[in-house]
Amino acid sequence: MWKTSLITFVLVFLAELGDKTQLTTMLMAAHNSESMLGVFLGASAALILTSLIGVLLGGTIAEIIPTSYIHAGAGSAFIIIGILLITGRF
């Protein structure tokens, strides 16, 4: 369990660095400097809730669809989104 927790922490931490979630949190902290604890608590609760949804949906989907299909679908989605971002269509 600890190995899985550590790997998940590192992957999510690296994925969140510099993304729109972190930038939004920094913007909120800049505009609400007197309530930085409130910004931290709100952002933390949002990340916990989205993680819970991801775990529950991921576990459910994995029972229905083979993991190799999920990996292929997720990889394809990232490639398509990347192409759309590069071409300015997203």
LUMTI-160798 format. One record per residue: residue in one letter; y, x, z of N, C-alpha, C, CB in turn. Coordinates in steps of 0.1 Angstrom, whole numbers. Atoms other than C-alpha are relative to their C-alpha. Last residue first. Glycine has a CB too. Layout:
<nodes>
<node><resn>a</resn><n_y>Y</n_y><n_x>X</n_x><n_z>Z</n_z><ca_y>Y</ca_y><ca_x>X</ca_x><ca_z>Z</ca_z><c_y>Y</c_y><c_x>X</c_x><c_z>Z</c_z><cb_y>Y</cb_y><cb_x>X</cb_x><cb_z>Z</cb_z></node>
...
</nodes>
This chain:
<nodes>
<node><resn>f</resn><n_y>4</n_y><n_x>5</n_x><n_z>-13</n_z><ca_y>235</ca_y><ca_x>-89</ca_x><ca_z>-283</ca_z><c_y>11</c_y><c_x>2</c_x><c_z>10</c_z><cb_y>-13</cb_y><cb_x>6</cb_x><cb_z>5</cb_z></node>
<node><resn>r</resn><n_y>3</n_y><n_x>14</n_x><n_z>2</n_z><ca_y>242</ca_y><ca_x>-84</ca_x><ca_z>-320</ca_z><c_y>-5</c_y><c_x>-7</c_x><c_z>13</c_z><cb_y>-11</cb_y><cb_x>-2</cb_x><cb_z>-10</cb_z></node>
<node><resn>g</resn><n_y>-11</n_y><n_x>8</n_x><n_z>-5</n_z><ca_y>260</ca_y><ca_x>-51</ca_x><ca_z>-316</ca_z><c_y>-3</c_y><c_x>-15</c_x><c_z>-2</c_z><cb_y>12</cb_y><cb_x>4</cb_x><cb_z>-8</cb_z></node>
<node><resn>t</resn><n_y>-6</n_y><n_x>6</n_x><n_z>12</n_z><ca_y>235</ca_y><ca_x>-31</ca_x><ca_z>-337</ca_z><c_y>11</c_y><c_x>-10</c_x><c_z>3</c_z><cb_y>-10</cb_y><cb_x>-8</cb_x><cb_z>-8</cb_z></node>
<node><resn>i</resn><n_y>-5</n_y><n_x>-10</n_x><n_z>9</n_z><ca_y>226</ca_y><ca_x>-9</ca_x><ca_z>-308</ca_z><c_y>8</c_y><c_x>-5</c_x><c_z>-12</c_z><cb_y>-11</cb_y><cb_x>9</cb_x><cb_z>-4</cb_z></node>
<node><resn>l</resn><n_y>-12</n_y><n_x>-6</n_x><n_z>-6</n_z><ca_y>224</ca_y><ca_x>-38</ca_x><ca_z>-284</ca_z><c_y>6</c_y><c_x>11</c_x><c_z>-9</c_z><cb_y>-4</cb_y><cb_x>6</cb_x><cb_z>14</cb_z></node>
<node><resn>l</resn><n_y>-11</n_y><n_x>10</n_x><n_z>1</n_z><ca_y>201</ca_y><ca_x>-58</ca_x><ca_z>-308</ca_z><c_y>13</c_y><c_x>6</c_x><c_z>7</c_z><cb_y>-4</cb_y><cb_x>-13</cb_x><cb_z>8</cb_z></node>
<node><resn>i</resn><n_y>-5</n_y><n_x>0</n_x><n_z>14</n_z><ca_y>179</ca_y><ca_x>-27</ca_x><ca_z>-313</ca_z><c_y>12</c_y><c_x>-10</c_x><c_z>-1</c_z><cb_y>-11</cb_y><cb_x>-5</cb_x><cb_z>-9</cb_z></node>
<node><resn>g</resn><n_y>-6</n_y><n_x>-13</n_x><n_z>3</n_z><ca_y>176</ca_y><ca_x>-22</ca_x><ca_z>-275</ca_z><c_y>6</c_y><c_x>0</c_x><c_z>-14</c_z><cb_y>-9</cb_y><cb_x>12</cb_x><cb_z>1</cb_z></node>
<node><resn>i</resn><n_y>-13</n_y><n_x>1</n_x><n_z>-6</n_z><ca_y>169</ca_y><ca_x>-59</ca_x><ca_z>-270</ca_z><c_y>7</c_y><c_x>13</c_x><c_z>-2</c_z><cb_y>-2</cb_y><cb_x>-2</cb_x><cb_z>16</cb_z></node>
<node><resn>i</resn><n_y>-8</n_y><n_x>10</n_x><n_z>8</n_z><ca_y>141</ca_y><ca_x>-57</ca_x><ca_z>-296</ca_z><c_y>14</c_y><c_x>-1</c_x><c_z>7</c_z><cb_y>-7</cb_y><cb_x>-14</cb_x><cb_z>0</cb_z></node>
<node><resn>i</resn><n_y>-4</n_y><n_x>-6</n_x><n_z>13</n_z><ca_y>127</ca_y><ca_x>-25</ca_x><ca_z>-280</ca_z><c_y>9</c_y><c_x>-9</c_x><c_z>-8</c_z><cb_y>-13</cb_y><cb_x>3</cb_x><cb_z>-9</cb_z></node>
<node><resn>f</resn><n_y>-10</n_y><n_x>-10</n_x><n_z>-2</n_z><ca_y>128</ca_y><ca_x>-40</ca_x><ca_z>-245</ca_z><c_y>4</c_y><c_x>7</c_x><c_z>-13</c_z><cb_y>-6</cb_y><cb_x>11</cb_x><cb_z>9</cb_z></node>
<node><resn>a</resn><n_y>-13</n_y><n_x>7</n_x><n_z>-4</n_z><ca_y>111</ca_y><ca_x>-72</ca_x><ca_z>-257</ca_z><c_y>11</c_y><c_x>11</c_x><c_z>3</c_z><cb_y>-2</cb_y><cb_x>-8</cb_x><cb_z>13</cb_z></node>
<node><resn>s</resn><n_y>-6</n_y><n_x>6</n_x><n_z>12</n_z><ca_y>84</ca_y><ca_x>-52</ca_x><ca_z>-275</ca_z><c_y>13</c_y><c_x>-6</c_x><c_z>3</c_z><cb_y>-10</cb_y><cb_x>-11</cb_x><cb_z>-6</cb_z></node>
<node><resn>g</resn><n_y>-4</n_y><n_x>-11</n_x><n_z>8</n_z><ca_y>76</ca_y><ca_x>-32</ca_x><ca_z>-243</ca_z><c_y>7</c_y><c_x>-5</c_x><c_z>-13</c_z><cb_y>-12</cb_y><cb_x>9</cb_x><cb_z>-4</cb_z></node>
<node><resn>a</resn><n_y>-12</n_y><n_x>-5</n_x><n_z>-7</n_z><ca_y>75</ca_y><ca_x>-64</ca_x><ca_z>-222</ca_z><c_y>5</c_y><c_x>12</c_x><c_z>-8</c_z><cb_y>-4</cb_y><cb_x>5</cb_x><cb_z>14</cb_z></node>
<node><resn>g</resn><n_y>-11</n_y><n_x>9</n_x><n_z>1</n_z><ca_y>51</ca_y><ca_x>-80</ca_x><ca_z>-247</ca_z><c_y>13</c_y><c_x>5</c_x><c_z>6</c_z><cb_y>-3</cb_y><cb_x>-14</cb_x><cb_z>6</cb_z></node>
<node><resn>a</resn><n_y>-5</n_y><n_x>0</n_x><n_z>13</n_z><ca_y>29</ca_y><ca_x>-50</ca_x><ca_z>-250</ca_z><c_y>12</c_y><c_x>-9</c_x><c_z>-2</c_z><cb_y>-12</cb_y><cb_x>-5</cb_x><cb_z>-10</cb_z></node>
<node><resn>h</resn><n_y>-7</n_y><n_x>-13</n_x><n_z>3</n_z><ca_y>27</ca_y><ca_x>-46</ca_x><ca_z>-213</ca_z><c_y>5</c_y><c_x>1</c_x><c_z>-14</c_z><cb_y>-10</cb_y><cb_x>12</cb_x><cb_z>2</cb_z></node>
<node><resn>i</resn><n_y>-13</n_y><n_x>0</n_x><n_z>-7</n_z><ca_y>20</ca_y><ca_x>-83</ca_x><ca_z>-208</ca_z><c_y>7</c_y><c_x>13</c_x><c_z>-2</c_z><cb_y>-3</cb_y><cb_x>-2</cb_x><cb_z>16</cb_z></node>
<node><resn>y</resn><n_y>-9</n_y><n_x>8</n_x><n_z>8</n_z><ca_y>-7</ca_y><ca_x>-82</ca_x><ca_z>-235</ca_z><c_y>14</c_y><c_x>-1</c_x><c_z>7</c_z><cb_y>-6</cb_y><cb_x>-15</cb_x><cb_z>-1</cb_z></node>
<node><resn>s</resn><n_y>-4</n_y><n_x>-8</n_x><n_z>12</n_z><ca_y>-24</ca_y><ca_x>-52</ca_x><ca_z>-218</ca_z><c_y>10</c_y><c_x>-8</c_x><c_z>-9</c_z><cb_y>-13</cb_y><cb_x>3</cb_x><cb_z>-8</cb_z></node>
<node><resn>t</resn><n_y>-10</n_y><n_x>-9</n_x><n_z>-3</n_z><ca_y>-23</ca_y><ca_x>-71</ca_x><ca_z>-184</ca_z><c_y>5</c_y><c_x>8</c_x><c_z>-13</c_z><cb_y>-4</cb_y><cb_x>10</cb_x><cb_z>10</cb_z></node>
<node><resn>p</resn><n_y>5</n_y><n_x>-14</n_x><n_z>-3</n_z><ca_y>-44</ca_y><ca_x>-99</ca_x><ca_z>-197</ca_z><c_y>12</c_y><c_x>9</c_x><c_z>1</c_z><cb_y>-9</cb_y><cb_x>4</cb_x><cb_z>-12</cb_z></node>
<node><resn>i</resn><n_y>-1</n_y><n_x>-9</n_x><n_z>12</n_z><ca_y>-27</ca_y><ca_x>-133</ca_x><ca_z>-195</ca_z><c_y>-4</c_y><c_x>14</c_x><c_z>4</c_z><cb_y>15</cb_y><cb_x>0</cb_x><cb_z>-5</cb_z></node>
<node><resn>i</resn><n_y>1</n_y><n_x>8</n_x><n_z>12</n_z><ca_y>-35</ca_y><ca_x>-160</ca_x><ca_z>-169</ca_z><c_y>-1</c_y><c_x>8</c_x><c_z>-13</c_z><cb_y>11</cb_y><cb_x>-11</cb_x><cb_z>-2</cb_z></node>
<node><resn>e</resn><n_y>12</n_y><n_x>7</n_x><n_z>-2</n_z><ca_y>-40</ca_y><ca_x>-142</ca_x><ca_z>-136</ca_z><c_y>-4</c_y><c_x>-8</c_x><c_z>-13</c_z><cb_y>1</cb_y><cb_x>-10</cb_x><cb_z>11</cb_z></node>
<node><resn>a</resn><n_y>11</n_y><n_x>-9</n_x><n_z>1</n_z><ca_y>-13</ca_y><ca_x>-117</ca_x><ca_z>-146</ca_z><c_y>-14</c_y><c_x>-6</c_x><c_z>2</c_z><cb_y>1</cb_y><cb_x>12</cb_x><cb_z>10</cb_z></node>
<node><resn>i</resn><n_y>2</n_y><n_x>-3</n_x><n_z>15</n_z><ca_y>11</ca_y><ca_x>-145</ca_x><ca_z>-152</ca_z><c_y>-12</c_y><c_x>9</c_x><c_z>-2</c_z><cb_y>13</cb_y><cb_x>6</cb_x><cb_z>-6</cb_z></node>
<node><resn>t</resn><n_y>5</n_y><n_x>12</n_x><n_z>7</n_z><ca_y>7</ca_y><ca_x>-157</ca_x><ca_z>-116</ca_z><c_y>-3</c_y><c_x>2</c_x><c_z>-14</c_z><cb_y>10</cb_y><cb_x>-12</cb_x><cb_z>1</cb_z></node>
<node><resn>g</resn><n_y>14</n_y><n_x>3</n_x><n_z>-4</n_z><ca_y>11</ca_y><ca_x>-123</ca_x><ca_z>-101</ca_z><c_y>-7</c_y><c_x>-12</c_x><c_z>-6</c_z><cb_y>0</cb_y><cb_x>-2</cb_x><cb_z>15</cb_z></node>
<node><resn>g</resn><n_y>9</n_y><n_x>-10</n_x><n_z>5</n_z><ca_y>41</ca_y><ca_x>-115</ca_x><ca_z>-122</ca_z><c_y>-14</c_y><c_x>-2</c_x><c_z>4</c_z><cb_y>5</cb_y><cb_x>14</cb_x><cb_z>4</cb_z></node>
<node><resn>l</resn><n_y>3</n_y><n_x>2</n_x><n_z>15</n_z><ca_y>57</ca_y><ca_x>-148</ca_x><ca_z>-115</ca_z><c_y>-9</c_y><c_x>10</c_x><c_z>-6</c_z><cb_y>13</cb_y><cb_x>-1</cb_x><cb_z>-8</cb_z></node>
<node><resn>l</resn><n_y>8</n_y><n_x>12</n_x><n_z>1</n_z><ca_y>53</ca_y><ca_x>-143</ca_x><ca_z>-77</ca_z><c_y>-3</c_y><c_x>-4</c_x><c_z>-15</c_z><cb_y>8</cb_y><cb_x>-12</cb_x><cb_z>6</cb_z></node>
<node><resn>v</resn><n_y>13</n_y><n_x>-2</n_x><n_z>-5</n_z><ca_y>64</ca_y><ca_x>-107</ca_x><ca_z>-78</ca_z><c_y>-9</c_y><c_x>-12</c_x><c_z>-2</c_z><cb_y>1</cb_y><cb_x>4</cb_x><cb_z>15</cb_z></node>
<node><resn>g</resn><n_y>8</n_y><n_x>-9</n_x><n_z>9</n_z><ca_y>93</ca_y><ca_x>-113</ca_x><ca_z>-101</ca_z><c_y>-14</c_y><c_x>2</c_x><c_z>5</c_z><cb_y>7</cb_y><cb_x>13</cb_x><cb_z>-1</cb_z></node>
<node><resn>i</resn><n_y>4</n_y><n_x>8</n_x><n_z>11</n_z><ca_y>105</ca_y><ca_x>-143</ca_x><ca_z>-80</ca_z><c_y>-8</c_y><c_x>8</c_x><c_z>-10</c_z><cb_y>13</cb_y><cb_x>-5</cb_x><cb_z>-7</cb_z></node>
<node><resn>l</resn><n_y>11</n_y><n_x>10</n_x><n_z>-4</n_z><ca_y>103</ca_y><ca_x>-122</ca_x><ca_z>-49</ca_z><c_y>-4</c_y><c_x>-8</c_x><c_z>-12</c_z><cb_y>6</cb_y><cb_x>-9</cb_x><cb_z>11</cb_z></node>
<node><resn>s</resn><n_y>13</n_y><n_x>-7</n_x><n_z>-1</n_z><ca_y>122</ca_y><ca_x>-94</ca_x><ca_z>-66</ca_z><c_y>-11</c_y><c_x>-9</c_x><c_z>4</c_z><cb_y>2</cb_y><cb_x>11</cb_x><cb_z>11</cb_z></node>
<node><resn>t</resn><n_y>4</n_y><n_x>-3</n_x><n_z>14</n_z><ca_y>150</ca_y><ca_x>-118</ca_x><ca_z>-77</ca_z><c_y>-13</c_y><c_x>8</c_x><c_z>0</c_z><cb_y>10</cb_y><cb_x>7</cb_x><cb_z>-8</cb_z></node>
<node><resn>l</resn><n_y>5</n_y><n_x>13</n_x><n_z>6</n_z><ca_y>152</ca_y><ca_x>-131</ca_x><ca_z>-41</ca_z><c_y>-5</c_y><c_x>2</c_x><c_z>-14</c_z><cb_y>12</cb_y><cb_x>-10</cb_x><cb_z>0</cb_z></node>
<node><resn>i</resn><n_y>12</n_y><n_x>4</n_x><n_z>-6</n_z><ca_y>154</ca_y><ca_x>-96</ca_x><ca_z>-26</ca_z><c_y>-6</c_y><c_x>-12</c_x><c_z>-6</c_z><cb_y>2</cb_y><cb_x>-2</cb_x><cb_z>15</cb_z></node>
<node><resn>l</resn><n_y>10</n_y><n_x>-9</n_x><n_z>5</n_z><ca_y>180</ca_y><ca_x>-84</ca_x><ca_z>-51</ca_z><c_y>-14</c_y><c_x>-4</c_x><c_z>6</c_z><cb_y>3</cb_y><cb_x>14</cb_x><cb_z>3</cb_z></node>
<node><resn>a</resn><n_y>3</n_y><n_x>3</n_x><n_z>14</n_z><ca_y>201</ca_y><ca_x>-115</ca_x><ca_z>-44</ca_z><c_y>-11</c_y><c_x>9</c_x><c_z>-6</c_z><cb_y>13</cb_y><cb_x>2</cb_x><cb_z>-9</cb_z></node>
<node><resn>a</resn><n_y>8</n_y><n_x>12</n_x><n_z>1</n_z><ca_y>198</ca_y><ca_x>-110</ca_x><ca_z>-7</ca_z><c_y>-3</c_y><c_x>-4</c_x><c_z>-14</c_z><cb_y>9</cb_y><cb_x>-12</cb_x><cb_z>7</cb_z></node>
<node><resn>s</resn><n_y>13</n_y><n_x>-2</n_x><n_z>-5</n_z><ca_y>209</ca_y><ca_x>-74</ca_x><ca_z>-10</ca_z><c_y>-9</c_y><c_x>-12</c_x><c_z>0</c_z><cb_y>0</cb_y><cb_x>6</cb_x><cb_z>15</cb_z></node>
<node><resn>a</resn><n_y>7</n_y><n_x>-8</n_x><n_z>11</n_z><ca_y>239</ca_y><ca_x>-82</ca_x><ca_z>-32</ca_z><c_y>-15</c_y><c_x>2</c_x><c_z>5</c_z><cb_y>7</cb_y><cb_x>13</cb_x><cb_z>-3</cb_z></node>
<node><resn>g</resn><n_y>2</n_y><n_x>9</n_x><n_z>11</n_z><ca_y>250</ca_y><ca_x>-109</ca_x><ca_z>-7</ca_z><c_y>-8</c_y><c_x>7</c_x><c_z>-11</c_z><cb_y>14</cb_y><cb_x>-5</cb_x><cb_z>-6</cb_z></node>
<node><resn>l</resn><n_y>10</n_y><n_x>10</n_x><n_z>-3</n_z><ca_y>245</ca_y><ca_x>-87</ca_x><ca_z>23</ca_z><c_y>-3</c_y><c_x>-9</c_x><c_z>-11</c_z><cb_y>5</cb_y><cb_x>-8</cb_x><cb_z>13</cb_z></node>
<node><resn>f</resn><n_y>13</n_y><n_x>-6</n_x><n_z>-1</n_z><ca_y>263</ca_y><ca_x>-57</ca_x><ca_z>7</ca_z><c_y>-11</c_y><c_x>-11</c_x><c_z>3</c_z><cb_y>0</cb_y><cb_x>10</cb_x><cb_z>11</cb_z></node>
<node><resn>v</resn><n_y>5</n_y><n_x>-3</n_x><n_z>14</n_z><ca_y>292</ca_y><ca_x>-79</ca_x><ca_z>-5</ca_z><c_y>-14</c_y><c_x>7</c_x><c_z>1</c_z><cb_y>10</cb_y><cb_x>10</cb_x><cb_z>-6</cb_z></node>
<node><resn>g</resn><n_y>4</n_y><n_x>12</n_x><n_z>7</n_z><ca_y>295</ca_y><ca_x>-94</ca_x><ca_z>30</ca_z><c_y>-5</c_y><c_x>2</c_x><c_z>-14</c_z><cb_y>12</cb_y><cb_x>-9</cb_x><cb_z>-1</cb_z></node>
<node><resn>l</resn><n_y>13</n_y><n_x>4</n_x><n_z>-6</n_z><ca_y>294</ca_y><ca_x>-60</ca_x><ca_z>46</ca_z><c_y>-4</c_y><c_x>-13</c_x><c_z>-7</c_z><cb_y>1</cb_y><cb_x>-2</cb_x><cb_z>15</cb_z></node>
<node><resn>m</resn><n_y>10</n_y><n_x>-7</n_x><n_z>7</n_z><ca_y>322</ca_y><ca_x>-49</ca_x><ca_z>22</ca_z><c_y>-14</c_y><c_x>-3</c_x><c_z>6</c_z><cb_y>2</cb_y><cb_x>15</cb_x><cb_z>2</cb_z></node>
<node><resn>s</resn><n_y>13</n_y><n_x>7</n_x><n_z>-3</n_z><ca_y>344</ca_y><ca_x>-77</ca_x><ca_z>35</ca_z><c_y>-11</c_y><c_x>7</c_x><c_z>-7</c_z><cb_y>1</cb_y><cb_x>-14</cb_x><cb_z>-4</cb_z></node>
<node><resn>e</resn><n_y>1</n_y><n_x>4</n_x><n_z>-14</n_z><ca_y>378</ca_y><ca_x>-60</ca_x><ca_z>38</ca_z><c_y>-13</c_y><c_x>-7</c_x><c_z>4</c_z><cb_y>12</cb_y><cb_x>-10</cb_x><cb_z>3</cb_z></node>
<node><resn>s</resn><n_y>1</n_y><n_x>-11</n_x><n_z>-8</n_z><ca_y>373</ca_y><ca_x>-42</ca_x><ca_z>5</ca_z><c_y>-1</c_y><c_x>-3</c_x><c_z>15</c_z><cb_y>10</cb_y><cb_x>11</cb_x><cb_z>-2</cb_z></node>
<node><resn>n</resn><n_y>1</n_y><n_x>5</n_x><n_z>-14</n_z><ca_y>368</ca_y><ca_x>-74</ca_x><ca_z>-13</ca_z><c_y>-2</c_y><c_x>11</c_x><c_z>10</c_z><cb_y>-12</cb_y><cb_x>-10</cb_x><cb_z>0</cb_z></node>
<node><resn>h</resn><n_y>-8</n_y><n_x>12</n_x><n_z>-1</n_z><ca_y>380</ca_y><ca_x>-66</ca_x><ca_z>-48</ca_z><c_y>0</c_y><c_x>-6</c_x><c_z>14</c_z><cb_y>-3</cb_y><cb_x>-11</cb_x><cb_z>-10</cb_z></node>
<node><resn>a</resn><n_y>-14</n_y><n_x>-4</n_x><n_z>2</n_z><ca_y>366</ca_y><ca_x>-31</ca_x><ca_z>-48</ca_z><c_y>10</c_y><c_x>-11</c_x><c_z>2</c_z><cb_y>1</cb_y><cb_x>6</cb_x><cb_z>-14</cb_z></node>
<node><resn>a</resn><n_y>-5</n_y><n_x>-8</n_x><n_z>-11</n_z><ca_y>334</ca_y><ca_x>-43</ca_x><ca_z>-32</ca_z><c_y>14</c_y><c_x>5</c_x><c_z>-1</c_z><cb_y>-10</cb_y><cb_x>12</cb_x><cb_z>2</cb_z></node>
<node><resn>m</resn><n_y>-2</n_y><n_x>9</n_x><n_z>-11</n_z><ca_y>330</ca_y><ca_x>-70</ca_x><ca_z>-58</ca_z><c_y>5</c_y><c_x>7</c_x><c_z>12</c_z><cb_y>-13</cb_y><cb_x>-8</cb_x><cb_z>3</cb_z></node>
<node><resn>l</resn><n_y>-12</n_y><n_x>8</n_x><n_z>3</n_z><ca_y>335</ca_y><ca_x>-45</ca_x><ca_z>-86</ca_z><c_y>3</c_y><c_x>-9</c_x><c_z>12</c_z><cb_y>-1</cb_y><cb_x>-7</cb_x><cb_z>-13</cb_z></node>
<node><resn>m</resn><n_y>-11</n_y><n_x>-9</n_x><n_z>-3</n_z><ca_y>309</ca_y><ca_x>-21</ca_x><ca_z>-70</ca_z><c_y>14</c_y><c_x>-7</c_x><c_z>-3</c_z><cb_y>-1</cb_y><cb_x>12</cb_x><cb_z>-10</cb_z></node>
<node><resn>t</resn><n_y>-1</n_y><n_x>-2</n_x><n_z>-15</n_z><ca_y>284</ca_y><ca_x>-50</ca_x><ca_z>-68</ca_z><c_y>12</c_y><c_x>9</c_x><c_z>3</c_z><cb_y>-13</cb_y><cb_x>6</cb_x><cb_z>5</cb_z></node>
<node><resn>t</resn><n_y>-5</n_y><n_x>12</n_x><n_z>-6</n_z><ca_y>291</ca_y><ca_x>-59</ca_x><ca_z>-104</ca_z><c_y>2</c_y><c_x>1</c_x><c_z>15</c_z><cb_y>-9</cb_y><cb_x>-12</cb_x><cb_z>-3</cb_z></node>
<node><resn>l</resn><n_y>-14</n_y><n_x>0</n_x><n_z>3</n_z><ca_y>286</ca_y><ca_x>-23</ca_x><ca_z>-115</ca_z><c_y>7</c_y><c_x>-13</c_x><c_z>5</c_z><cb_y>1</cb_y><cb_x>0</cb_x><cb_z>-16</cb_z></node>
<node><resn>q</resn><n_y>-7</n_y><n_x>-10</n_x><n_z>-8</n_z><ca_y>253</ca_y><ca_x>-21</ca_x><ca_z>-96</ca_z><c_y>15</c_y><c_x>-1</c_x><c_z>-3</c_z><cb_y>-5</cb_y><cb_x>14</cb_x><cb_z>-2</cb_z></node>
<node><resn>t</resn><n_y>1</n_y><n_x>4</n_x><n_z>-14</n_z><ca_y>240</ca_y><ca_x>-53</ca_x><ca_z>-111</ca_z><c_y>8</c_y><c_x>9</c_x><c_z>9</c_z><cb_y>-15</cb_y><cb_x>-1</cb_x><cb_z>4</cb_z></node>
<node><resn>k</resn><n_y>-11</n_y><n_x>10</n_x><n_z>-3</n_z><ca_y>253</ca_y><ca_x>-44</ca_x><ca_z>-146</ca_z><c_y>-1</c_y><c_x>-5</c_x><c_z>14</c_z><cb_y>-2</cb_y><cb_x>-11</cb_x><cb_z>-10</cb_z></node>
<node><resn>d</resn><n_y>2</n_y><n_x>12</n_x><n_z>8</n_z><ca_y>232</ca_y><ca_x>-12</ca_x><ca_z>-146</ca_z><c_y>11</c_y><c_x>-10</c_x><c_z>4</c_z><cb_y>-14</cb_y><cb_x>-6</cb_x><cb_z>1</cb_z></node>
<node><resn>g</resn><n_y>-9</n_y><n_x>1</n_x><n_z>11</n_z><ca_y>244</ca_y><ca_x>22</ca_x><ca_z>-133</ca_z><c_y>-2</c_y><c_x>-13</c_x><c_z>-9</c_z><cb_y>-2</cb_y><cb_x>12</cb_x><cb_z>-9</cb_z></node>
<node><resn>l</resn><n_y>-12</n_y><n_x>-10</n_x><n_z>0</n_z><ca_y>214</ca_y><ca_x>28</ca_x><ca_z>-111</ca_z><c_y>8</c_y><c_x>-2</c_x><c_z>-13</c_z><cb_y>-5</cb_y><cb_x>14</cb_x><cb_z>1</cb_z></node>
<node><resn>e</resn><n_y>-12</n_y><n_x>7</n_x><n_z>-4</n_z><ca_y>192</ca_y><ca_x>-4</ca_x><ca_z>-110</ca_z><c_y>12</c_y><c_x>9</c_x><c_z>0</c_z><cb_y>-1</cb_y><cb_x>-5</cb_x><cb_z>14</cb_z></node>
<node><resn>a</resn><n_y>-3</n_y><n_x>11</n_x><n_z>10</n_z><ca_y>163</ca_y><ca_x>10</ca_x><ca_z>-130</ca_z><c_y>14</c_y><c_x>-6</c_x><c_z>3</c_z><cb_y>-11</cb_y><cb_x>-10</cb_x><cb_z>-1</cb_z></node>
<node><resn>l</resn><n_y>-4</n_y><n_x>-7</n_x><n_z>12</n_z><ca_y>162</ca_y><ca_x>42</ca_x><ca_z>-109</ca_z><c_y>5</c_y><c_x>-10</c_x><c_z>-10</c_z><cb_y>-10</cb_y><cb_x>9</cb_x><cb_z>-6</cb_z></node>
<node><resn>f</resn><n_y>-12</n_y><n_x>-7</n_x><n_z>-3</n_z><ca_y>160</ca_y><ca_x>22</ca_x><ca_z>-77</ca_z><c_y>6</c_y><c_x>7</c_x><c_z>-12</c_z><cb_y>-2</cb_y><cb_x>11</cb_x><cb_z>11</cb_z></node>
<node><resn>v</resn><n_y>-11</n_y><n_x>10</n_x><n_z>-1</n_z><ca_y>135</ca_y><ca_x>-2</ca_x><ca_z>-91</ca_z><c_y>13</c_y><c_x>7</c_x><c_z>3</c_z><cb_y>-3</cb_y><cb_x>-11</cb_x><cb_z>10</cb_z></node>
<node><resn>l</resn><n_y>-2</n_y><n_x>6</n_x><n_z>13</n_z><ca_y>112</ca_y><ca_x>27</ca_x><ca_z>-102</ca_z><c_y>12</c_y><c_x>-10</c_x><c_z>0</c_z><cb_y>-12</cb_y><cb_x>-7</cb_x><cb_z>-5</cb_z></node>
<node><resn>v</resn><n_y>-6</n_y><n_x>-10</n_x><n_z>9</n_z><ca_y>116</ca_y><ca_x>47</ca_x><ca_z>-70</ca_z><c_y>3</c_y><c_x>-7</c_x><c_z>-14</c_z><cb_y>-9</cb_y><cb_x>12</cb_x><cb_z>-2</cb_z></node>
<node><resn>f</resn><n_y>-13</n_y><n_x>-3</n_x><n_z>-4</n_z><ca_y>110</ca_y><ca_x>16</ca_x><ca_z>-48</ca_z><c_y>7</c_y><c_x>10</c_x><c_z>-10</c_z><cb_y>0</cb_y><cb_x>7</cb_x><cb_z>14</cb_z></node>
<node><resn>t</resn><n_y>-8</n_y><n_x>11</n_x><n_z>3</n_z><ca_y>80</ca_y><ca_x>5</ca_x><ca_z>-68</ca_z><c_y>15</c_y><c_x>3</c_x><c_z>4</c_z><cb_y>-5</cb_y><cb_x>-13</cb_x><cb_z>7</cb_z></node>
<node><resn>i</resn><n_y>-2</n_y><n_x>0</n_x><n_z>15</n_z><ca_y>65</ca_y><ca_x>40</ca_x><ca_z>-66</ca_z><c_y>9</c_y><c_x>-12</c_x><c_z>-4</c_z><cb_y>-14</cb_y><cb_x>-1</cb_x><cb_z>-7</cb_z></node>
<node><resn>l</resn><n_y>-9</n_y><n_x>-11</n_x><n_z>3</n_z><ca_y>71</ca_y><ca_x>41</ca_x><ca_z>-28</ca_z><c_y>2</c_y><c_x>0</c_x><c_z>-15</c_z><cb_y>-7</cb_y><cb_x>13</cb_x><cb_z>4</cb_z></node>
<node><resn>s</resn><n_y>-14</n_y><n_x>3</n_x><n_z>-5</n_z><ca_y>57</ca_y><ca_x>6</ca_x><ca_z>-22</ca_z><c_y>9</c_y><c_x>11</c_x><c_z>-4</c_z><cb_y>0</cb_y><cb_x>-2</cb_x><cb_z>15</cb_z></node>
<node><resn>t</resn><n_y>-6</n_y><n_x>10</n_x><n_z>9</n_z><ca_y>26</ca_y><ca_x>13</ca_x><ca_z>-44</ca_z><c_y>14</c_y><c_x>-3</c_x><c_z>4</c_z><cb_y>-9</cb_y><cb_x>-13</cb_x><cb_z>1</cb_z></node>
<node><resn>k</resn><n_y>-2</n_y><n_x>-6</n_x><n_z>12</n_z><ca_y>19</ca_y><ca_x>45</ca_x><ca_z>-24</ca_z><c_y>7</c_y><c_x>-10</c_x><c_z>-10</c_z><cb_y>-13</cb_y><cb_x>6</cb_x><cb_z>-6</cb_z></node>
<node><resn>w</resn><n_y>-12</n_y><n_x>-9</n_x><n_z>-1</n_z><ca_y>25</ca_y><ca_x>28</ca_x><ca_z>9</ca_z><c_y>3</c_y><c_x>7</c_x><c_z>-14</c_z><cb_y>-2</cb_y><cb_x>10</cb_x><cb_z>11</cb_z></node>
<node><resn>m</resn><n_y>-12</n_y><n_x>8</n_x><n_z>0</n_z><ca_y>0</ca_y><ca_x>0</ca_x><ca_z>0</ca_z><c_y>13</c_y><c_x>9</c_x><c_z>0</c_z><cb_y>0</cb_y><cb_x>-9</cb_x><cb_z>12</cb_z></node>
</nodes>
